[in-house]
Amino acid sequence: MVRTPLTEDERRRGAELGRTLQRARGERSAAEVAALAGISLDTLRKIEQGVIATPAFFTVAALARVLDLDLNTLAEQLAVAA
């Protein structure tokens, strides 16, 4: 299966998602947040760095739950970033 290349908007949104999650994490360690969300530390780091620009919905939802972020607000912020 061949993946369609990401658009510039998708890359921009991915970078903004990463920055938003990193700010919301604050002083908590990435390892702690990843463990609470049930994802690997490597995955969280790649999302925060924008390497994974379009993470799975359930991954974002788990991170939002751990970081106390509202998914609707997060979606609105990322739509503006595009």
N, C-alpha and C positions, 0 to 999 in steps of 0.2 A: 504494500500500500504506500503510495506517495503522498506526502503531506504538502498541502498548498503553502507556498511561502507566506509569511506574515506580512501584513500591510504595515505601512508606516504608522497609521493610527493604532493598530494592535500593539506594535512595539512601544509606542508612546504611552498607551494605557497600561501596558505591563510594567513599564518603568515607574509610572505614577502609583500603581498598586503596590509595588515593592517599597517605595518610599513611604507610602501611607502605613503599611504594615510595620515597617521598621520604626516609624515615629510612635505608633500605638504600642509597640512592644516596650518602648522606653528603656528603663534600667533592667528589665528582665532579660535573662540570657536567652539566646536563640535556642539553645538546647532545651531549656525548660518549656518554652512556648511550643516548640516542635513536639515534644513528648506529650504535652497536654492536648495538642491538636491531633495526635495520632499520626504524624507524618515524620519523615526522616529529617534530621538536621540539614542534610545536604539539599533536600527539596526546599526547605524554608530559605536557606541561603540563596539558592538559585532564583526563587521568587523575589526575594528582597533585592537582588542584584539585577532583576529584569531579564535574566537568562531564560527563565520559564515565564514567558509573557502572557500565556493563556492557560493558567492552571485550571484543573478540573473544578467544577462548581462545588463539589463536596469538600474539596481541599480549602477553597476560599471560605466556605461556610464554617468549617471547623476552626479556621484561624480567626474568623470574625467572632465566633462564640468565645474563644479563649481570650481574645483581646477586647471583648465587650464593644464590638463595632456593630452598628446596625447595617444590615445588608442593603436596605433601600438607600440609605444615606451614602454608603460606599459606592453603590452603582451610580448614583447621581453625580458624585464627585468625579468618578472615572469618565462619565459621559462628557462632562465639561472639559476634562483634560484632553479629549480626543480632537 
